[in-house]
């Protein structure tokens, strides 16, 4: 992005003083728009598909340097509401209910919406700054020992992750959220009846661009049942912009000679 476009982008966001963070999950998120005005929405991954959006003009916020994570939405009609679905590049589905309101109801709308995964939501009651001195290595050690980390919240999860690899299943079992980093613990299991898989944590990526900082696995080789070593815990420390659905597991079958 050149300096002129960067300056335009800074002005655009400096004027967007009224915003709202929406932590999306399974329930639809509500957005209020004003007819004749554009509203900015930002996602943590690029949007690849939008459905049921015929009542709105939706395009990249900066058409000169398109970024499909940051879009503008402008109503085509002066009233009404619609259910609009956004599908992200990591196949996460975000359902929204978009309503058009009049300009004299400004208290009921925001000029900027920031969508973040609900599992990454930091406890809003946590005191700002607490935990900011925790390093990525210290967080990793705490995750391995299952320790509590001051300034971080930890939440048990049971979300299945699509590995894209036949014979390998993965599940997010715990999330750590804090002011500087996020930590994720996955359980990776060999479900094959005959193949043995090798896990190379050095090649692991999380998101585009890659925001994973550290990764560790208890086992690097997963055998088929009835072997005892069929599963492992995989731990990742990442930047707070990370979205766990976008993890790419560097795992492949070991070919017998």
Residue pairs with C-beta under 8 A, 6 or more apart in sequence:
1 9
1 65
5 62
5 64
5 65
8 62
9 62
12 40
12 61
12 62
13 112
16 40
16 111
16 112
17 111
18 110
18 111
18 112
19 110
19 111
19 112
19 113
19 114
20 110
20 112
20 113
20 114
21 113
21 114
21 116
22 29
22 31
22 113
22 114
22 115
22 116
23 116
23 117
23 118
23 120
23 121
24 94
24 115
24 116
24 117
24 118
25 117
25 118
25 119
27 95
28 83
28 95
28 96
28 97
29 94
29 95
29 96
29 97
29 115
30 96
30 97
30 98
30 99
31 39
31 41
31 73
31 96
31 97
31 98
31 99
31 113
32 98
32 99
32 100
32 101
32 105
32 108
32 109
32 110
33 39
33 56
33 73
33 74
33 75
33 98
33 99
33 100
33 101
33 109
34 75
34 100
34 101
34 102
34 103
34 106
34 109
35 75
35 77
35 78
35 79
35 100
35 102
35 103
36 74
36 75
36 78
36 103
37 74
37 103
37 111
38 72
38 73
38 74
39 72
39 73
39 74
39 109
39 110
39 111
39 112
39 113
40 61
40 70
40 71
40 72
40 111
40 112
40 113
41 70
41 71
41 72
41 73
41 112
41 113
41 114
41 115
42 69
42 70
42 71
42 112
42 113
42 114
42 115
43 69
43 70
43 71
43 86
43 88
43 94
43 115
44 69
44 88
44 115
44 116
44 117
44 241
44 243
45 69
45 88
45 89
45 90
45 92
45 207
45 208
45 243
45 246
46 67
46 68
46 69
46 88
46 89
47 68
47 69
47 71
47 86
47 87
47 88
47 89
48 68
48 87
48 88
48 89
49 85
49 86
49 87
50 58
50 84
50 85
50 86
50 87
51 84
51 85
51 87
52 82
52 83
52 84
52 85
53 82
53 84
54 76
55 75
55 76
55 77
55 80
55 82
55 98
56 73
56 74
56 75
56 76
56 82
56 84
56 98
57 72
57 73
57 74
57 75
57 76
58 71
58 72
58 73
58 74
59 71
59 72
60 66
60 67
60 68
60 70
60 71
60 72
61 67
61 70
61 71
61 72
62 70
73 98
75 100
77 100
78 100
79 100
80 99
80 100
81 97
81 98
81 99
81 100
82 97
82 98
83 95
83 96
83 97
83 98
84 95
84 96
84 97
84 98
85 93
85 94
85 95
85 96
86 93
86 94
86 96
87 93
87 94
88 94
89 208
89 246
90 243
90 245
90 246
91 162
91 245
92 117
92 243
92 245
94 115
101 108
101 109
117 243
117 244
117 245
119 155
119 157
119 159
119 172
119 175
119 244
120 175
120 177
120 182
120 240
120 242
120 243
120 244
121 177
122 153
122 177
122 178
122 179
123 153
123 177
126 151
126 153
127 151
128 179
129 151
129 179
130 150
130 151
130 179
131 149
131 150
131 151
131 152
131 178
131 179
131 180
132 151
132 179
132 180
134 149
134 150
134 151
134 152
134 178
134 180
134 181
136 180
136 181
136 213
136 214
136 237
137 214
138 149
139 149
139 152
139 176
139 178
139 181
139 183
139 237
140 183
140 214
140 216
140 235
140 237
141 147
142 148
142 149
142 176
143 174
143 176
143 183
143 185
143 235
143 237
144 216
144 235
148 154
149 176
149 178
151 178
151 179
152 176
152 177
152 178
152 183
153 176
153 177
153 178
154 174
154 175
154 176
154 177
154 183
155 174
155 175
155 177
156 173
156 174
157 172
157 173
157 174
157 175
158 171
158 172
158 173
159 171
159 172
159 244
160 169
160 170
160 171
161 170
161 171
161 172
161 186
161 244
161 245
161 247
163 169
163 170
163 188
163 249
163 251
165 197
165 249
165 251
165 252
166 192
167 190
167 191
167 192
167 195
167 197
167 253
168 188
168 189
168 190
168 191
168 192
168 197
168 222
168 249
168 251
169 188
169 189
169 191
170 186
170 187
170 188
170 189
170 234
170 247
170 249
171 186
171 187
171 189
172 184
172 185
172 186
172 244
173 185
173 186
173 187
173 233
174 183
174 184
174 185
175 182
175 183
175 184
175 185
175 244
176 182
176 183
176 184
177 183
177 240
178 240
179 240
180 240
181 213
181 237
181 238
181 239
181 240
182 237
182 238
182 239
182 240
182 242
183 235
183 236
183 237
183 238
184 235
184 236
184 238
184 242
184 244
184 247
185 233
185 234
185 235
186 233
186 234
186 235
186 236
186 247
187 231
187 232
187 233
187 234
188 199
188 217
188 222
188 231
188 232
188 233
188 234
188 249
188 251
189 222
189 230
189 231
190 196
190 197
190 222
190 223
190 224
190 225
190 230
190 231
192 224
192 253
193 224
193 225
194 224
195 224
195 253
195 254
196 221
196 222
196 223
196 224
196 253
196 254
197 221
197 222
197 251
197 252
197 253
197 254
198 220
198 221
198 222
198 251
198 252
198 253
198 254
199 217
199 219
199 220
199 221
199 222
199 232
199 234
199 249
199 250
199 251
200 220
200 250
200 251
201 215
201 216
201 217
201 220
201 234
201 250
202 215
202 250
203 250
204 212
204 215
204 234
204 236
204 247
204 248
204 249
204 250
205 212
205 247
205 248
205 250
206 212
206 236
206 238
206 242
206 243
206 244
206 246
206 247
206 248
207 238
207 241
207 242
207 243
207 246
208 246
211 238
211 239
211 241
211 242
212 236
212 237
212 238
212 242
212 247
213 237
213 238
213 239
214 236
214 237
215 234
215 235
215 236
215 237
216 234
216 235
217 232
217 233
217 234
217 235
218 232
218 233
219 229
219 231
219 232
220 232
221 229
221 254
222 229
222 230
222 231
222 232
222 251
223 229
223 230
224 230
234 249
236 242
236 247
